[in-house]
Amino acid sequence: MSRTKTHVKKGDTVVVIAGAHKGAQGAIKEVQPAKSRVLIEGVRIIKKAVKPSQANPNGGFIEKEGPIHISNVKLAEAPKKSAPAKKKVAKK
């Protein structure tokens, strides 16, 4: 059983760098390494028709995130913590 290595993981904050949703930012909800796809919160919202069921008696449309190819996302840079300034020592 082989495992495909990816540059992102669930919970990472990413930025979309290509495609219709370029510039969008969000946290990863799910990674699908076999399909090379990721689901990002609030990005690529699609409407899906659902039949009436016990859980949803009226049926209708639901909105959910659609997958984006993993090559179209990059990790968002975390704000860098600056080190405390060093004291300058006068030379004698």
C-alpha positions in Angstrom: 0.0 0.0 0.0 1.7 3.2 -1.2 0.9 6.6 0.1 1.0 9.8 -2.0 3.0 12.6 -0.4 1.4 16.1 -0.5 2.7 19.5 0.4 -0.5 20.4 2.4 -2.5 18.7 5.1 -5.9 19.0 6.8 -6.1 22.2 8.8 -3.4 24.1 6.9 -4.3 27.6 5.7 -3.8 27.9 1.9 -4.1 30.4 -0.9 -5.5 29.5 -4.3 -2.9 30.5 -6.9 -4.6 29.5 -10.2 -8.1 29.0 -11.7 -11.4 30.8 -11.2 -10.9 31.1 -7.5 -7.4 32.6 -7.6 -6.6 34.7 -4.5 -9.1 32.9 -2.3 -7.8 31.8 1.1 -9.1 29.3 3.6 -8.4 26.2 5.7 -8.3 22.7 4.2 -11.2 20.5 5.3 -10.1 17.4 3.4 -7.2 16.1 1.3 -7.8 13.5 -1.4 -4.3 12.3 -2.3 -5.4 9.6 -4.7 -7.3 12.2 -6.8 -4.8 15.0 -6.1 -7.6 17.3 -4.8 -8.3 19.3 -1.7 -11.5 20.8 -0.2 -11.1 24.3 1.2 -13.5 26.0 3.5 -15.5 28.7 1.7 -13.9 28.3 -1.7 -15.6 26.8 -4.8 -19.1 26.6 -3.3 -21.3 24.4 -5.5 -25.0 23.7 -5.4 -26.1 20.1 -5.4 -29.7 18.8 -5.8 -30.8 16.3 -3.2 -33.8 14.0 -3.3 -36.2 14.1 -0.4 -35.2 11.7 2.5 -35.8 11.3 6.2 -32.9 13.6 7.0 -34.0 16.2 4.5 -37.8 15.7 3.9 -38.2 18.6 1.4 -35.2 17.8 -0.7 -34.0 20.8 -2.7 -30.5 22.2 -3.1 -27.5 22.2 -0.7 -24.4 24.3 -1.0 -21.0 22.6 -0.3 -17.4 23.0 -1.1 -16.1 21.5 -4.3 -12.6 20.0 -4.8 -9.7 22.0 -6.2 -6.6 20.4 -7.7 -3.8 20.3 -5.2 -1.3 22.0 -7.6 -3.5 25.1 -7.6 -2.9 25.8 -3.9 0.0 26.9 -1.8 0.5 27.3 1.9 -0.3 30.8 3.2 2.6 32.4 4.9 2.2 32.7 8.6 3.0 36.0 10.2 6.7 35.9 11.1 7.5 36.5 14.8 10.2 39.0 15.0 13.1 38.3 17.4 13.7 40.8 20.2 16.1 43.5 19.1 19.7 43.0 20.2 21.3 45.7 22.3 24.2 47.4 20.7 27.2 47.4 22.9 29.6 50.3 22.5 33.1 49.3 21.6 35.9 50.5 23.9 
